[in-house]
Amino acid sequence: MDASLITTSTGLEGYRIIKHLGVVRGITVRSRSALGNIAGGFQSLFGGRLSIYVELCENAREEAFVLLAQHAQALGANAIINMRYDANEVMQGITEVLAYGTAVIVEKI
């Protein structure tokens, strides 16, 4: 699926939605290793950007995004509208990241 056809808006400029296929999602659950948490703790002592946690969050969002696109493709979609992310802590140190949206079939206008 072309990533440019995945949007947070309710439509795609230059395209007409010809069919709604329903809600799709991609979910992943991640945690940082004990060594990663120690390194993150040291980074936090100095303040600023915590690159170890930024990398963890970015990887989790990317995985959820890819799974979202795969779910939409399995339904026959060529685009996703109204895409969002959500994250919840399942238990201390373990986070669920969910990407969701509406799978649609679009055609160029």
Residue pairs with C-beta under 8 A, 6 or more apart in sequence:
1 69
1 72
1 73
1 77
1 78
1 79
1 80
2 78
3 69
5 12
5 15
5 78
5 79
5 80
5 106
6 65
6 68
6 69
6 79
6 80
6 83
6 101
7 79
7 80
7 81
7 82
7 83
8 82
8 83
8 84
9 81
9 82
10 81
10 82
11 17
11 81
12 79
12 81
12 106
14 108
14 109
15 79
15 106
15 107
15 108
15 109
16 106
16 107
16 109
17 79
17 81
17 104
17 105
17 106
18 104
18 105
18 106
18 107
19 104
19 105
20 102
20 103
20 104
21 72
21 75
21 76
21 77
21 102
21 103
21 104
21 105
22 75
22 102
22 103
23 100
23 101
23 102
23 103
24 68
24 71
24 72
24 75
24 77
24 80
24 100
24 101
24 102
24 103
25 67
25 68
25 71
25 98
25 99
25 100
25 101
26 63
26 64
26 65
26 66
26 67
26 68
26 69
26 70
26 71
26 98
26 99
26 100
27 64
27 67
27 96
27 97
27 98
27 99
28 60
28 63
28 64
28 67
28 96
28 97
29 90
29 94
29 95
29 96
29 97
30 56
30 59
30 60
30 63
30 94
30 95
30 97
31 93
31 94
31 95
32 40
32 52
32 53
32 56
32 93
36 52
36 56
37 93
39 52
40 50
40 52
40 53
43 50
43 51
43 52
44 50
57 97
60 87
60 95
60 97
61 85
61 97
61 99
63 97
64 85
64 97
64 98
64 99
65 99
67 99
68 80
68 83
68 99
68 100
68 101
69 80
71 103
72 79
72 80
72 101
72 103
75 103
76 105
77 103
77 104
77 105
78 104
78 105
78 106
79 103
79 104
79 105
79 106
80 101
80 102
80 103
80 104
81 101
81 102
81 104
82 101
82 102
83 99
83 100
83 101
84 99
84 100
84 101
85 97
85 98
85 99
86 97
86 98
86 100
87 95
87 96
87 97
87 98
88 95
88 96
88 98
89 95
89 96
90 96
